[in-house]
Amino acid sequence: MVLEVKDWRLDTIVHVNRMQVELLTDSGNVSTDNPFEQVRSYMFSVVDTLNLDPSVDRSSALEMSHAYMR
């Protein structure tokens, strides 16, 4: 399980798209990676790492499911 936790408030989120989130901070607007894309990237890294591990049973392909909660 991969979780990405943010300490954001709804009133600080200026704009969101698939790849980026724009936040209103004390230093002005700041763009950062969308947490959903961060988690997606982390999941692929975990699967790639497990595929390289010789101790992992390869009799069945590693599968990755994902979901998000609101």
C-alpha positions in Angstrom: 0.0 0.0 0.0 1.3 3.4 -0.9 -0.1 6.5 0.7 0.7 10.2 0.0 -0.5 12.4 2.8 -0.7 16.2 2.4 -1.4 18.9 5.0 -3.3 21.1 2.6 -6.5 23.1 3.3 -9.1 23.5 0.7 -8.9 27.3 0.7 -5.1 27.1 -0.2 -5.7 25.0 -3.4 -5.7 27.4 -6.4 -5.8 25.0 -9.3 -5.5 21.3 -9.9 -4.8 19.3 -13.1 -3.7 15.7 -13.6 0.0 16.5 -13.2 0.3 19.6 -10.9 -1.4 21.3 -8.0 -1.1 25.1 -7.5 -1.2 26.2 -3.9 -1.5 29.6 -2.2 1.3 29.9 0.3 2.8 32.7 2.4 5.4 33.0 -0.4 2.8 33.3 -3.1 1.5 30.6 -5.5 3.6 27.4 -5.7 3.2 24.5 -8.1 3.9 21.0 -6.9 3.3 17.5 -8.3 -0.3 16.1 -8.0 -0.3 13.6 -5.2 -2.2 11.0 -7.3 0.6 11.1 -9.9 3.2 10.9 -7.0 1.5 7.7 -5.7 1.2 6.3 -9.2 4.9 6.8 -9.7 5.7 5.3 -6.3 3.7 2.2 -7.2 5.5 1.6 -10.4 8.8 2.0 -8.6 7.7 -0.6 -6.0 6.7 -3.1 -8.7 9.9 -2.5 -10.7 12.0 -3.1 -7.5 10.1 -6.3 -6.7 10.6 -7.5 -10.2 14.3 -7.2 -9.7 14.3 -9.1 -6.5 15.3 -12.8 -7.1 13.5 -13.9 -4.0 10.1 -12.8 -5.4 8.0 -15.7 -6.8 7.7 -15.1 -10.5 5.2 -17.9 -11.2 2.5 -15.2 -11.5 3.0 -11.7 -12.7 3.1 -8.9 -10.2 -0.1 -7.0 -10.4 -0.8 -3.5 -9.2 -4.2 -2.2 -8.3 -4.9 1.3 -7.3 -7.6 3.5 -6.0 -8.0 6.8 -4.2 -10.2 8.0 -1.4 -11.8 11.4 -1.1 
